[in-house]
Amino acid sequence: MINDLVLGTMYFGTRTDRATSFALLDRFVEAGGTTLDTANCYAFWASGTGHGGQSEALLGEWLRANPGVRDGLVLATKVGVEPVDGGGIEGLGAETVRREAGRSLDRLGVDRIDLYWAHAQDLNTPIEETTEALGALVADGTVGAVGFSNHPTWLVERSRAHARAASLEPASALQLTTSYVEPRPGAAVEGKDHRFGFVTDETIDYLERNEGIELWAYSPLVQGSFDRDDRPFPQAYDHPGTAARLAVLTEVAREHGVARSQVVLAWLLHREPQVRPIVGVSSLEQLEPALAAARLSLGPETMARLDQPA
Ligand SMILES: NC(=O)c1ccc[n+]([C@@H]2O[C@H](COP(=O)([O-])OP(=O)(O)OC[C@H]3O[C@@H](n4cnc5c(N)ncnc54)[C@H](OP(=O)(O)O)[C@@H]3O)[C@@H](O)[C@H]2O)c1
């Protein structure tokens, strides 16, 4: 299952310094990890420049320092929310998609992006235009596969239908946020401002009825709230459902002798349909438990208890 774990590299090259980022990448690959997630805009808010690109540039540097490693990797990056000078974000227009794919390739120092994400819904660009731009990148070999992050399900399906009709590669991956606990319906969550950013029951139904679409989960550990007293869950998670889930999570963690975060990651990986967690870590001490979680086996009885807390 280590293959199904994704290493998030959002702060590599900004908050996470070069040496630590290299050590995390080395260890992840040494342990059998293959899949890396970044974005052209990472991490503009943590950089004095006001622009992103630091994470991709750091990955490029690491790839150059480790010849041969690229072949065994799945590199995923995104386009769509990089700030533009004068205000606003770049969006998903055809020209932006083409130009930014080129810039990402340059920063990464590779000739192919294995999975290219449309980062967030762009209300100003018809989905058909974005779909054709992404499809053209697959057709010319620049991109291996296409995914949508922070888009409503109906729009993803409209894109897939348009791609099929135009003989282009349809999107085959969704990137949304979810965890073992969920916020109250309708409640705002600090730092999570994408209207369609959360996995919902509709997402799961969509995956169950459409084969071949992967689901990747960002922020699966809610910034470490499961195990850290200094990171209380955001207020929106304060409801009776959370209490019931945390109670069974605590029991299962104790039975397996692991941290609650590790059970969360293992539960996501064991779910049907599977959810591939994108782990965000800033030290080796945080990475090791995530790697161990991918090796944790949760039997059907334990999964049933976690799925249906009393
Ligand atoms: N598509 C999107 O819109 C989107 C949005 C956000 C993120 N992402 C992707 O998802 C990845 C992960 O997102 P995230 O950073 O928000 O994930 P997260 O799981 O919510 O939080 C990760 C943070 O939790 C803490 N943590 C993790 N493991 C820990 C451990 N074992 N012990 C103590 N603390 C621990 C660390 O905080 P400290 O570093 O502060 O110690 C770590 O940086 C990103 O790198 C990015 O690739 C995508």
The ligand as an ORCA input file, in Angstrom:
! r2SCAN-3c Opt
* xyz 0 1
  N      -5.721     20.395     -4.129
  C      -5.705     21.271     -3.147
  O      -6.412     22.282     -3.169
  C      -4.781     21.052     -1.977
  C      -4.927     21.832     -0.806
  C      -4.066     21.590      0.276
  C      -3.099     20.585      0.180
  N      -2.969     19.852     -0.979
  C      -1.958     18.745     -1.071
  O      -2.073     17.914      0.072
  C      -0.819     17.837      0.780
  C      -1.060     17.724      2.276
  O      -1.836     18.820      2.698
  P      -1.754     19.410      4.182
  O      -0.351     19.806      4.479
  O      -2.861     20.422      4.290
  O      -2.101     18.049      5.037
  P      -2.573     17.777      6.539
  O      -2.582     16.283      6.675
  O      -3.842     18.482      6.887
  O      -1.462     18.488      7.453
  C      -0.109     18.189      7.366
  C       0.555     18.760      8.621
  O       0.120     18.015      9.753
  C       1.177     17.905     10.675
  N       1.556     16.493     10.806
  C       1.553     15.535      9.840
  N       1.988     14.354     10.337
  C       2.269     14.566     11.636
  C       2.777     13.754     12.677
  N       3.068     12.467     12.481
  N       2.960     14.303     13.903
  C       2.652     15.612     14.124
  N       2.193     16.445     13.168
  C       2.002     15.932     11.939
  C       2.358     18.703     10.103
  O       2.279     20.045     10.572
  P       3.629     20.927     10.808
  O       4.406     20.824      9.538
  O       3.105     22.313     11.066
  O       4.346     20.314     11.988
  C       2.060     18.636      8.619
  O       2.672     19.657      7.876
  C      -0.052     19.085      0.327
  O       1.350     18.931      0.431
  C      -0.502     19.240     -1.111
  O       0.245     18.376     -1.950
  C      -3.808     20.061     -2.037
*
